[in-house]
Amino acid sequence: MFRRQRRIKVSVVVPAYNEEENIDKLLAEFDKTFRERRLPAEVIMVNDGSTDKTGEKIAAAIRRYRFVRQVRNRVRMGLTKALIKGFAAADGDILVFYPADLQFHPRDVPRMVTAIDNGADMICGRKVGRYGKRLVSLFYNCLTRLLFPRLKVSDMNSVKAFRREVYNDFPTLREGWHRYLAVFAVARGYLVREIPVTLYRRHSGKSKFSGKGRILKGLTDLIAIKFQVSVLGDPMHLFGKISLLLFLGGLIAAAIAFYYRFVLGEGYRPILYIIMLFGISGLITFVMGIILETLVYLRDSLTEVRDKNEQLAGEIDRLTNLISKQKGGSETTATTHSNHQRPERKARRKRTPRRNGDKTGATQLEIRPLPASPTEKQDET
């Protein structure tokens, strides 16, 4: 995989599993949209272990279009992991999640990008059109808004676009958590908005998201997300309250036992068991809160170290580019200076005659006899 030299503003990540009949039309529509809007963008096709000709179609598209790149998984890893791998390879400042089934038209991408340019941090699409799983989707969306009141998005399972810093602020995503990216963004204080997008019938192939097991999986994911966002944000806020309530219940039970034993003169063993239950439960809850608080502290520390490493890497890149520019300027100056000196050297060479007929240009010394002294002249006379 290589990096483009041109500036990329938008990276559209398209996970694809056995979508060979949709690839050509999808990328042709992206090409038309990018050219009409003059949008500096790229499309990263994530071939998630396809067993048909999806990989061949993507390879042919790479030869045809400059904006297409491919990331390949040898086996199917799932939609969430495919997205993570695609986002990791992206160069754009704005990241977009788009499916490969052509149920959403690529012309909606510039509209989402414009909404982000106008101040939003994340844009979620609200499906407009016939949707086969409308009842199940309505149930999940209502339950999500009930658990997360700050979220003002009515459709969680649709196309999304967001700034790169929003994605960098997400926690580690598990399979299926891509549906709740808006929840994570709102929990971190980002501005999330929603725009309508037209939903079309699948162009070809069959849906990869079907089955009754997904209903139970969605419920458990929703509970896990609620725990991740609410509890792990401040563990002792919840576990501390629960442990205090349990200790308070144990004290009430102890007071009742004291009254029975020393006032009425009767013993009531079940109250003793209740005291033990409340006391042990409160202690366990308190210890769990401390452990989670420590884990959250370590997580935040690692996040801070990662952010500092990214800042340091950015500074190193900036200094490297600066040094390269300075070296380039010095080499240009040296080359210019050398070019100015070359004519003088050539002129000197022309003014210096060759000696003794040397064709090779090597300097040879001509030996001449010394002039005779006056004494020698007299002797000759």
C-alpha positions in Angstrom: 0.0 0.0 0.0 1.3 3.4 -0.9 0.5 7.0 0.0 -0.8 9.5 -2.6 1.2 12.6 -3.1 -1.9 14.8 -3.7 -3.9 16.2 -0.8 -6.7 13.9 0.3 -9.7 15.5 2.1 -12.2 12.6 2.2 -11.5 8.9 2.6 -14.5 6.7 1.9 -14.1 3.2 3.4 -16.2 0.5 1.7 -16.2 -2.9 3.3 -17.0 -5.6 0.7 -17.7 -9.3 1.2 -18.7 -11.2 -2.0 -19.9 -8.0 -3.8 -18.5 -8.7 -7.2 -21.6 -7.6 -9.1 -21.7 -4.2 -7.3 -18.1 -3.1 -7.5 -18.0 -1.7 -11.1 -21.2 0.3 -10.8 -20.4 1.6 -7.3 -16.9 2.9 -8.3 -18.2 4.4 -11.5 -20.7 6.4 -9.5 -18.0 7.5 -7.1 -15.8 8.6 -10.1 -18.7 10.6 -11.5 -19.5 12.2 -8.1 -15.8 13.1 -7.4 -15.3 14.7 -10.9 -18.5 16.7 -10.8 -17.9 18.1 -7.3 -14.1 18.3 -7.7 -13.8 16.6 -4.4 -10.2 15.4 -3.5 -11.2 12.0 -2.2 -10.2 8.4 -2.2 -12.1 5.1 -1.9 -10.6 2.4 0.2 -12.2 -1.0 -0.7 -11.8 -3.4 2.2 -12.0 -6.9 0.7 -13.1 -8.8 3.8 -12.1 -12.4 2.8 -14.4 -12.6 -0.3 -14.6 -15.9 -2.0 -15.9 -14.7 -5.3 -14.3 -12.3 -7.8 -14.6 -9.2 -5.6 -10.8 -8.9 -5.4 -10.3 -9.2 -9.1 -13.0 -6.5 -9.7 -11.2 -4.2 -7.2 -7.8 -4.8 -8.8 -9.2 -3.9 -12.2 -10.8 -0.7 -10.7 -7.4 0.3 -9.3 -5.9 0.2 -12.8 -8.9 2.3 -14.1 -9.3 4.9 -11.3 -6.6 6.8 -9.4 -8.7 7.3 -6.3 -9.2 3.5 -5.5 -7.1 1.6 -3.1 -7.5 -1.9 -1.6 -7.1 -3.4 1.8 -7.5 -7.2 2.0 -8.3 -9.6 4.8 -7.4 -13.2 4.0 -10.4 -14.5 5.9 -13.7 -12.8 6.8 -13.1 -10.6 9.9 -16.5 -8.9 10.1 -17.7 -5.4 9.3 -16.3 -3.6 12.4 -12.8 -5.0 12.0 -12.9 -4.3 8.3 -13.8 -0.7 9.0 -11.0 -0.4 11.5 -8.5 -1.7 9.0 -9.8 0.7 6.3 -9.7 3.7 8.5 -6.2 2.9 9.6 -5.1 3.0 5.9 -7.0 6.2 5.2 -5.2 9.5 4.4 -8.2 11.9 4.5 -9.2 14.4 7.2 -12.8 13.3 6.9 -13.7 9.6 7.2 -16.8 8.1 5.6 -18.4 4.7 6.1 -20.3 3.5 3.0 -21.7 0.0 2.2 -20.9 -1.7 -1.1 -24.5 -2.8 -1.9 -25.5 0.5 -3.6 -28.4 1.0 -1.2 -27.0 4.5 -0.7 -25.9 6.7 -3.6 -22.4 8.1 -3.6 -23.8 11.6 -4.4 -24.7 11.8 -0.7 -21.1 11.9 0.3 -20.5 15.6 -0.7 -23.6 16.6 1.2 -22.2 14.9 4.4 -18.8 16.6 3.8 -20.5 20.0 3.4 -22.4 19.5 6.7 -19.1 18.7 8.5 -17.5 21.8 6.9 -20.3 23.8 8.3 -19.4 22.9 11.9 -20.5 19.3 12.7 -18.1 16.7 13.9 -20.1 13.7 12.8 -23.0 13.3 10.3 -25.3 10.4 10.4 -27.6 9.5 7.5 -31.4 9.1 8.2 -32.8 6.5 5.8 -35.6 7.7 3.6 -37.4 5.0 1.6 -38.6 1.4 2.0 -36.7 -0.6 4.6 -37.3 -4.3 5.1 -36.2 -4.3 8.8 -38.0 -1.2 9.8 -39.7 -2.6 12.9 -36.5 -4.1 14.4 -34.6 -0.9 13.5 -37.3 1.3 15.1 -37.1 -0.8 18.3 -33.3 -0.5 18.5 -33.3 3.2 17.8 -35.9 4.0 20.4 -34.1 1.9 23.0 -30.8 3.6 22.2 -32.3 7.1 22.6 -33.9 5.9 25.9 -30.5 4.8 27.2 -28.6 7.8 25.9 -30.8 10.9 26.2 -28.1 13.2 24.9 -28.2 11.4 21.5 -30.4 13.2 19.0 -30.0 10.8 16.1 -33.0 8.8 15.0 -31.2 6.2 12.8 -28.1 4.5 14.1 -27.6 1.9 11.4 -26.8 4.1 8.3 -24.0 5.8 6.5 -21.7 8.1 8.6 -19.1 10.7 8.1 -16.8 12.2 10.8 -13.6 14.1 11.4 -10.5 12.1 11.9 -10.0 13.4 15.5 -13.5 12.0 16.3 -12.4 8.5 15.2 -9.1 8.8 17.1 -11.1 9.5 20.3 -13.2 6.3 20.0 -12.5 3.4 22.4 -11.4 0.0 21.0 -14.3 -1.2 18.9 -15.6 -4.7 19.2 -17.6 -6.5 16.5 -21.0 -4.9 16.0 -20.0 -1.6 17.7 -19.8 0.3 14.4 -23.6 0.9 14.8 -23.0 3.0 17.9 -20.2 5.4 16.7 -22.6 8.3 17.2 -23.1 7.2 20.9 -19.3 7.3 21.5 -19.0 10.7 19.7 -21.8 12.3 21.8 -20.3 10.9 25.0 -17.0 12.6 24.2 -18.7 15.9 23.6 -18.6 16.1 19.8 -21.4 17.7 17.8 -23.4 15.0 15.9 -26.0 15.9 13.3 -28.3 14.0 11.0 -29.3 14.5 7.3 -31.7 12.5 5.2 -30.3 10.0 2.7 -32.2 8.1 0.1 -32.4 4.3 0.6 -32.5 2.2 -2.5 -33.0 -1.5 -3.1 -29.9 -3.6 -3.0 -28.4 -3.6 -6.5 -27.2 -7.2 -6.5 -26.3 -10.1 -4.2 -27.9 -10.7 -0.8 -27.7 -9.0 2.6 -25.0 -10.2 5.0 -26.9 -9.1 8.1 -29.9 -11.4 8.7 -31.0 -13.9 11.2 -32.8 -13.9 14.5 -29.5 -14.2 16.5 -28.6 -10.6 15.5 -31.5 -9.3 17.7 -30.1 -10.8 20.9 -26.6 -9.7 19.8 -27.8 -6.2 19.3 -29.3 -6.1 22.8 -26.2 -7.4 24.5 -24.1 -4.9 22.5 -26.3 -2.1 23.6 -25.9 -3.0 27.3 -22.1 -3.3 26.8 -22.1 0.2 25.2 -24.1 1.7 28.0 -21.6 0.1 30.5 -18.7 1.4 28.4 -20.0 5.0 28.2 -21.7 5.5 31.5 -19.9 3.2 34.0 -16.4 3.2 32.8 -16.4 7.0 32.6 -16.6 7.2 36.4 -16.8 3.7 38.0 -16.8 4.8 41.6 -19.8 7.1 40.9 -21.9 4.0 40.4 -20.2 1.3 42.4 -19.6 3.7 45.3 -23.3 4.5 45.5 -24.3 0.8 45.4 -21.8 -0.2 48.1 -23.0 2.6 50.4 -26.7 1.5 49.9 -25.7 -2.1 50.7 -23.8 -1.0 53.8 -26.8 1.1 54.9 -29.1 -1.9 54.4 -26.7 -3.9 56.6 -26.7 -1.3 59.3 -30.6 -1.2 59.3 -30.7 -5.0 59.6 -28.1 -4.8 62.4 -30.3 -2.3 64.3 -33.3 -4.5 63.9 -31.3 -7.5 65.2 -30.1 -5.4 68.1 -33.7 -4.5 69.0 -34.8 -8.1 68.8 -31.9 -9.4 70.9 -31.6 -6.7 73.6 -35.0 -5.2 73.8 -37.4 -8.0 73.1 -35.0 -10.6 74.3 -35.5 -12.8 71.3 -33.0 -14.0 68.6 -33.9 -14.1 65.0 -31.3 -15.9 62.9 -32.5 -14.8 59.4 -31.6 -11.2 60.3 -28.0 -12.3 60.9 -27.9 -13.8 57.4 -29.3 -10.6 55.9 -26.6 -8.5 57.7 -23.9 -10.9 56.3 -25.4 -10.7 52.8 -25.5 -6.9 52.8 -22.1 -6.5 54.3 -20.3 -8.9 52.0 -22.1 -7.5 48.9 -21.2 -4.0 49.8 -17.6 -4.9 50.3 -17.4 -6.8 47.0 -19.1 -3.9 45.1 -16.7 -1.4 46.7 -13.6 -3.5 45.7 -15.0 -3.8 42.1 -15.3 0.0 41.9 -11.7 0.4 43.0 -10.5 -2.1 40.5 -12.5 -0.5 37.6 -11.3 2.9 38.7 -7.7 1.7 38.4 -8.3 0.2 35.0 -9.9 3.4 33.8 -6.9 5.4 35.1 -4.6 3.1 33.2 -6.7 3.4 30.0 -6.6 7.2 30.2 -2.9 7.2 30.8 -2.3 5.0 27.7 -4.5 7.3 25.7 -2.5 10.3 26.9 0.7 8.6 26.0 -0.7 7.8 22.5 -1.7 11.4 22.0 1.7 12.6 23.0 3.4 10.1 20.7 1.2 11.4 17.8 2.1 15.0 18.6 5.8 14.0 18.7 5.5 12.2 15.4 3.9 15.2 13.9 6.7 17.5 15.2 9.3 15.0 13.8 7.6 15.1 10.4 7.4 18.8 10.4 11.1 19.2 11.3 12.1 16.5 8.7 10.2 18.4 6.0 11.8 21.7 7.1 15.3 20.1 7.0 14.6 18.6 3.6 13.5 22.0 2.2 16.7 23.6 3.6 18.9 21.0 2.1 17.1 21.4 -1.2 17.7 25.1 -1.1 21.4 24.6 -0.2 21.9 22.2 -3.1 20.2 24.6 -5.5 22.5 27.4 -4.4 25.5 25.2 -4.6 24.5 24.0 -8.1 23.9 27.6 -9.3 27.3 28.7 -7.9 29.0 25.8 -9.6 27.3 26.6 -12.9 28.6 30.2 -12.6 32.1 29.0 -12.1 32.2 26.5 -14.9 32.5 29.1 -17.8 35.5 30.7 -16.1 37.1 27.3 -15.8 36.4 26.6 -19.4 37.8 30.0 -20.4 40.9 29.3 -18.4 41.4 26.0 -20.1 41.0 27.7 -23.5 43.6 30.3 -22.6 46.1 27.7 -21.4 47.9 26.3 -24.5 49.0 22.8 -24.7 52.7 22.3 -24.5 55.0 20.3 -26.8 52.1 19.1 -28.9 50.6 17.0 -26.2 47.2 15.8 -27.6 46.1 14.4 -24.3 46.1 17.8 -22.6 48.8 16.7 -20.0 51.3 19.4 -19.1 54.8 18.7 -20.2 57.9 20.8 -19.3 60.1 22.0 -22.1 63.9 21.8 -21.2 65.9 24.7 -22.6 69.7 25.3 -22.2 70.8 27.9 -19.7 72.4 31.2 -21.1 76.2 31.2 -21.1 78.0 33.3 -18.5 80.5 36.1 -19.4 83.4 33.9 -18.4 82.4 31.2 -20.7 82.0 33.7 -23.5 85.6 34.8 -23.0 86.9 31.2 -23.0 85.1 30.7 -26.3 86.8 33.8 -27.7 
